[in-house]
């Protein structure tokens, strides 16, 4: 029961954390939360005028992947902290 409550707390914390992924020097920005839910996508107007569909799609994939990677890192950190808290480190087992 405690594990479910802690997992819910972690999910709520991850919902409140914002991560971003950028491509082409910030001309495309993807914002997501720590639970890997994309919140917004911003594409610079100049890029829309100058780039073709394939370029924009490629850059969008790069930006999304970067945001998801950041979300993974944040999630792993939060889960490690929760595990350490729940088990008290178990004699250093969860310490780096």
N, C-alpha and C positions, 0 to 999 in steps of 0.2 A: 504494500500500500504506500509506504514511504517512497519507494522507487517511482511509482506512478506520479505521485505529487511532485517529486523533484523533476521528473521528465517534463511535466506540465509547466513548471517554473522555468526550465531551460527553454522550452518552446516559446513562452511569453517573452523571455529576454531576447531570444533570437528574432522574434517578430519586431522588436524595437530597435534592432541594430541595422544600420544601413551600410551597404557595401556598393561600390561602383566599379565598373569596368569601362575603360576608354580605348578607343582605337583612333588612329590617324591624328595623333596629337590632341585628342579631346573633341574631334569633330563629330564623333559618335560616342555617346555616354549611355550606359545602361545602369540603372539603379535597381537594386534588389534588397531584400531583407536577409537576415541570417538564416532563414528557413528556405532560401532559394526561390522565393517568389518575386518575380520581376515586378517592380513598382512603376518604372517609367523608362522610356527610351527617348533620347534627344538626338536629333540629327541636325547638324549645322546647315543653314540654308545654302551657303556657298557650295558645300559638298553635294547637296541635292542638284544644284545647277550644273556642276562640273563633272560629277562621276556618273558612270552608267549603272544600270541595275545590278549587274554582277559585282561590281566593286563595292557598292553599298551593302549587298548581301554578305560578301566576304568580311567586310569590316564589322558588320553587325554581329556575325558569328564570333569574331575575335573578342569584341566587347562583352558579349554575353558570357563567353567562356571565362574571361577574366573576372567578371562579377561572380560567377558560380565558384570559381577557385577561391576567391576571397571568402565567400559564404561558407565553403567547406572548411577553410582554416578557422574561421570564427566558431563554427559549430563544433569542430574537434576540440578547440580550447575550452569551450563551455562544457562539453561532455566530460572532458578530463577533470575540470574543476569540480563538477558535480560528483564524479566517481571518487575523487580524492576526499571530498567533504563527507560523502556517505560512508566510506570505509576507513577514514582517518589515515590514509597513506599506507596502511597495512605494513608497517615497518620499512617504509621507503620504497615499496613495490611500485608505486605510481609516481615517484619523484624522478625528475630528469637528472 
